[in-house]
Amino acid sequence: MVDDGLVKAAVGARDAELKLSVRYFAWVREKVGRAEETVTVPSGVATVRDLVGWLAARGPEYAEAFRRPDVVRAALDQVHVKPSQPIGSAREVAFFPPVTGG
């Protein structure tokens, strides 16, 4: 028998809402129309990918900013993460386009 509590913990599911500071950089900021905001993330939004989906549903400006989620990078508490990363108890998430240089 599988323990549902262990499964939820393993995938980073959250049962409570979380207040999160969200920062947007470069063209993500331009499309969203703001540099940062504080949001209350509903329970069930467990990963960075979930958060991107939830943000994209907040309005046309967010939908446009996250139209191609595969090219938007994220950092939780100033550490670069993959979309599958659980949000856990992070206090800040930042979204930015890929960086090129030379």
Secondary structure as the mmCIF struct_conf table of DSSP 4:
data_model
#
loop_
_struct_conf.conf_type_id
_struct_conf.id
_struct_conf.beg_label_comp_id
_struct_conf.beg_label_asym_id
_struct_conf.beg_label_seq_id
_struct_conf.end_label_comp_id
_struct_conf.end_label_asym_id
_struct_conf.end_label_seq_id
HELX_RH_AL_P HELX_RH_AL_P1 ASP A 4 VAL A 11
TURN_TY1_P TURN_TY1_P1 GLY A 12 GLY A 12
BEND BEND1 ASP A 15 ALA A 16
STRN STRN1 LEU A 18 TYR A 24
HELX_RH_AL_P HELX_RH_AL_P2 ALA A 26 VAL A 32
TURN_TY1_P TURN_TY1_P2 GLY A 33 GLY A 33
BEND BEND2 ALA A 35 ALA A 35
STRN STRN2 GLU A 36 VAL A 41
HELX_LH_PP_P HELX_LH_PP_P1 PRO A 42 PRO A 42
TURN_TY1_P TURN_TY1_P3 SER A 43 GLY A 44
STRN STRN3 THR A 47 THR A 47
HELX_RH_AL_P HELX_RH_AL_P3 VAL A 48 ALA A 56
TURN_TY1_P TURN_TY1_P4 ALA A 57 ARG A 58
HELX_RH_AL_P HELX_RH_AL_P4 PRO A 60 ALA A 65
TURN_TY1_P TURN_TY1_P5 PHE A 66 PHE A 66
BEND BEND3 ARG A 67 ARG A 68
TURN_TY1_P TURN_TY1_P6 PRO A 69 VAL A 71
STRN STRN4 ARG A 73 LEU A 76
TURN_TY1_P TURN_TY1_P7 ASP A 77 GLN A 78
STRN STRN5 VAL A 79 VAL A 81
TURN_TY1_P TURN_TY1_P8 PRO A 83 SER A 84
STRN STRN6 PRO A 86 PRO A 86
TURN_TY1_P TURN_TY1_P9 GLY A 88 SER A 89
BEND BEND4 ARG A 91 ARG A 91
STRN STRN7 GLU A 92 PHE A 96
HELX_LH_PP_P HELX_LH_PP_P2 PRO A 97 VAL A 99
#
